[in-house]
Amino acid sequence: MLIAGLWPFANPSLSVRAAVQDPLLAHSRVDFADRLSRALLVTVTSLLHA
């Protein structure tokens, strides 16, 4: 579920890639490996402390 949810954001269409080159939209870029790693860390940590 994490991969399916993050993949489209981390691999946008050409038009979206062009748009996020605008400094005003730079915050919307997604680093797939970074986001997936953080999501997995939070998930595993919460499971271990449940």
C-alpha positions in Angstrom: 0.0 0.0 0.0 2.8 2.4 0.8 4.5 1.7 -2.5 1.4 2.0 -4.6 0.5 5.3 -2.8 4.0 6.8 -3.1 5.0 5.7 -6.6 2.8 8.1 -8.6 4.0 11.0 -6.6 7.7 10.0 -6.9 7.3 9.3 -10.7 5.1 12.1 -12.0 4.2 12.7 -15.6 6.4 14.9 -17.8 4.0 17.9 -17.3 4.1 17.5 -13.5 7.9 17.2 -13.6 8.1 20.4 -15.5 5.7 22.2 -13.1 7.6 21.2 -10.0 10.7 22.8 -11.4 9.1 26.1 -10.4 10.6 27.1 -7.1 7.1 27.8 -5.7 6.2 24.1 -6.2 9.5 22.6 -5.2 8.0 21.5 -1.8 5.8 19.1 -3.7 8.7 16.9 -5.0 8.8 13.4 -3.5 11.9 11.3 -2.9 10.5 7.8 -3.2 13.2 6.0 -1.3 13.2 8.6 1.5 9.5 8.7 2.0 9.2 4.9 1.8 12.0 4.4 4.4 10.4 6.9 6.8 6.9 5.3 6.4 8.3 1.8 7.0 10.3 3.0 10.1 7.2 4.6 11.6 5.1 1.5 10.8 7.6 -0.9 12.3 8.3 1.3 15.4 4.6 1.6 16.1 4.1 -2.2 15.8 6.9 -2.8 18.2 5.5 -0.5 20.7 1.9 -1.6 20.5 
